[in-house]
Amino acid sequence: MNAIRILPEKVASQIAAGEVIDRPASVVRELIDNSIDAGADRIVVRIEKGGKGLIKVSDNGKGMSRDDLLLCVERHATSKIETASDLFSIKSLGFRGEALPSIASVSRMKLTTRPKDRLEGHRLKIAGGKLTGIEETGAPVGTVVEAGDLFFNIPARRKFLRAVRTETDHIIDTFTRVALPFPGVNFKLDDAGKTLMNLPASDHQLPRLSVLLGRKVAESITEAQERIHELGVSVYLAPWELSRTRGDRLYVYVNGRNIRDRLVTKAIMEGYGQRLMKGHYPQAVIFLEMDPSKVDVNVHPTKQEVRFHNSRDVFQAIVSTIEKALARSSNPLYGQVPDQVPSFVSDVSEPFPEFSQHVPTQGIPARAGVVEQPAISEIPQIIGQLGNTYILCQVKDGLLMVDQHAAHERIMYENLKKGFNNSRIEVQALLMPHKLELSAKEKRVVQEKGERLSRFGIELDHFGGNTFLLRAVPALLENVEWDSFLSEFLAELEEGEPEDNAIFDRALTVMACHGAIRAGYRMTNEEITHLFYQLEEMDLPTNCPHGRPIFKHFTYYEIEKMFKRVV
């Protein structure tokens, strides 16, 4: 007896269905895609029991004739492509001709449809992939697809479906993701007669974003569009303060198709840069418009994975658009764009002797008397320090709190980075070399990459065994615990070469963190003013290199609400 056999058509259909339809939300996505491709501007989805009992999708699209109705439930029957070459220029959401036959093979399905040029419609019934009847019927223009008893003929698959509430949540997520790029289409989602979502047609994306991300996020969205050669990039970016520990609020679309792509996710993260803490993800919506021949959507049966023909250009375009958008966006801490940040400084004298040991003075012009300041709209009044850690300032519309360590860390990081890029980090030789006892691993890193340490302004000499002498350090680093600093610094350096941007940034971040003033250090008003003046000159004055916020702004309204002065 032969070991290899041809599977029966029914089994083959169910296997194919398993690749396309894995849960009720998949059915909803495929049917909505078909409705959009049919030109519908009103789509209603009704579910029961989390989609396990019933999924019904009604649209007012172009409908189908009787012959097309019979063909649409056949595998690989489609109106969207004709030849293999068409697969490389897909303009529709669906194209394989697998969705309807896959749904039909694992449910009890009814399709009712009427094209605009016919007075009568037709209804087709099919259960478990077997046609049970077709009849003429009255029907509005468009198509209604009802899929009931999902996986009734595959008990093992049905058993693995989640609770009704969980499946309903997946359907809501899928529904909103599909609806977002089509604001001109009215979408409605009902659950056993109760309306879960109603999205009226709109000329703008913001109403949809408000439903998808919440009103608070939508009101603070930064919007930007860029056209780079043949690639159009539109971004809707929430502020970094509203980042999350999960990437579930990253929405990416290519020609209206919702996708999940690591390359694009990485580009979004790089665009936000050091505004995000490690392990945090922004809330963002990215729309890419490109020539269909430049992207391959025929990668996976779910059609949510794609391959870009020129992924590097796509990556750079997304990063560039996000960086520009965030640079132009209003800073909620200042109420102005970053290049117009109001100065914190009034009368700043020459660098103060007691503070020059803690805060670097590079880049501050050395003039006698008062330093000239740019035109400013308001000067925050320094109230003092809270716990010798947070600087309190009175601003026009409330209270501004500043984390002194995070602020100085940002200054240190950017000054170190500029010096590193210009190959002139100022080095301070230690009068008395500091003796270090390194671990075996740290010793190996120093011996392998000791020469590269000098690029960071660090000079180490082997004294014997695991003992090393620290002879010189960057001039910016003062009052540092050298043992803990070198241990953390070498751990970062071990992972790669300084030429690696990620390793380079992490190494400089360690240096900045250890060199910055600490929480608990008491600052004078003059020192605080000096710190603010330097911070004003930074490229990113809102976050430390770790992504932590430097400022927290409380408006008078928020304070009065806290004390119940307003309701």
Beta strands, then each sheet from edge to edge (+ up, - down):
strand 1: 42-48
strand 2: 54-59
strand 3: 108-114
strand 4: 121-127
strand 5: 130-137
strand 6: 142-148
strand 7: 186-191
strand 8: 194-199
strand 9: 222-228
strand 10: 231-237
strand 11: 250-254
strand 12: 257-259
strand 13: 284-289
strand 14: 295-296
strand 15: 307-308
strand 16: 381-386
strand 17: 390-395
strand 18: 398-403
strand 19: 427-437
strand 20: 459-464
strand 21: 467-474
strand 22: 551-555
sheet 1: 5+ 4- 3+ 6- 2+ 1- 7- 8+
sheet 2: 9+ 10- 13+ 11+ 12-
sheet 3: 14+ 15-
sheet 4: 16+ 17- 18+ 22-
sheet 5: 19+ 21- 20+
end
